[in-house]
């Protein structure tokens, strides 16, 4: 899944919460990831946790966001 930060007024604000874009980080963590977990097939632990196999990456601004998280 690759969210497009260009739809926001300030180009995603480096994928973190900001006064210009609001709670972008919170959207990714609290809404997007749970949506993916609920709607897409993923590798999971025997306990059902997909987070153990989750990775995040990015280039340039996305790289900053992924390191920040």
N, C-alpha and C positions, 0 to 999 in steps of 0.2 A: 504494500500500500504506500502510495506516495502523495501526501497532501500537497496541494499547490498554494504556496504562500502569496502568490501574485494576485490573488483575489482580494487581498487586504489592502488597506490604504497605504501602509508603509512597508510593503514587500515582506510581510511576515514577521517583521521586527526580530529577526534572527531566531524565530521559533520560540520565543519566550514571552511571558506576560509583559505588557507594556501599556502605557496610558493611551497610545495611539490605536492599538489593535485589541485592547481588552485582554481577556484571559485565554490567549492562544495556546499557551502551554497547558493550561487546565483543560481546554478542549481536547487536546491530543491525549492527555493522560486519563481524564475522567470520562470522556465520551467516545473518542475514536477507538482506543484500544478495547474497551468493553464491547463496542459494536463489532469489531473484527472478531473478538473471541466468541461472540454469540452467533455470528452469521457465516463464518468461514471455517472450513476444515483445516485443522492445524495439528502438528505433532504435539502430543501432550504426555506428561508423566503418568504413571499408573494412578495417581491421585486426581488426574484431570487438569493439571496446571499447564497452560500453554506458555506461561512466562519463562519457564526454565529454558525454552528454546527460542525465545524472542531476541531479536537483534535490532539495533538501530544504527543507521549510518547516514552520512550526507557529505556533500561537497560544498565547499565555501561556506555560505550562510547555514546550510543544512548540517555541515560538519560541526560548526559552533553549537548549533542546537543539540546535536547528538552527544557532544561532549558535555554540554551543560546538564542534560538529563542524567 
